[in-house]
Amino acid sequence: MIDELLIEAAAVVTMDPDDRILAPGWIHVRDGRIAAVSARPIDVAGARRLDGSGTVAVPGLVNAHTHLFQTLIRGLFEGLPFAEWLRRIYHCGLGLDAEDWRVSAELGAVESLRSGVTTILDHQFLHDGTAWSDAIIGGVRATGARVVLARTSMDLGDLAPAESLEPVDVALAALDDLLGRHRQAIADRTVRVLGGPNTPGVSASDGLCVAAARHAADRGIGLSMHVAESPVALESVARRYGVDGVVRWLDGLDALPVEPSRRTPSTSCPERSRSSPSEESPSPTIQSATSSSAMGSPHYQSCWPRASSLRSGPTVPPATAARTCSRS
């Protein structure tokens, strides 16, 4: 049976090429997809009707960078210096199983939807083959939200546990596996899969950065990476490769696709910038050759507002989360 919904007499922000605002406007939704938008009343027999008078209807927001597994462990390590916080996050994430990852992703997606976010890019850097990637995709899709899963990789670093490091060929094979198994959802535009080096120069070598960029170009997919997210990245690139600046180093490797024809969006997570200011802010450099920018969740605050801030719904008892992270 076809599900028909009419949203009537709202102020509709279309985001079409002409940036029209229809006030009032009507939206026809059929089986969860927008079928029509009009400045005139739409009449569909048998449709459910939602009075939009006095409201504004806008397209769903996009969270362009987050880590959904941290929904389940938020608040445990606040106030620590960035490097120590990150070390504990690594170990903590490895202590979760696939069901923990799924539940955490689903809870984070529910919180997102309640804030108007309907598309979520999850930057994943810890792996158990592809099991945790599948768990993230499944958890988000269970809520109806779209998911962009960035399966990024690490192959070096002092902070990352040894078991979290992957040979380049293993990482790229896992990415291809995800692209193949989620082909239909990708075609339906409910799922996207990206690759990328996790934190270039810190947890990802020059070889991984180059291989990830070439693989992405060959597969026609995007990249997600933490670029100069803290002074640690600048120091690491200078020490390992003798280059002053992460963006400059990546550009020299041809691992940062910023040609005008490729239009790479950049993402800013503002809370991280305040908590761990970097001497090099990549966004202006990248944006000078790109056409768009986006916002992501604050990393340093474990990505999402505390569960206790929700008006209703499940919360995660700190003791439960602490037991999960006993390895850290």
Order of alpha helices (4+ residues) and beta strands (2+ residues): beta-beta-beta-beta-beta-beta-alpha-alpha-beta-alpha-beta-alpha-alpha-beta-alpha-alpha-alpha-beta-alpha-alpha-beta-alpha
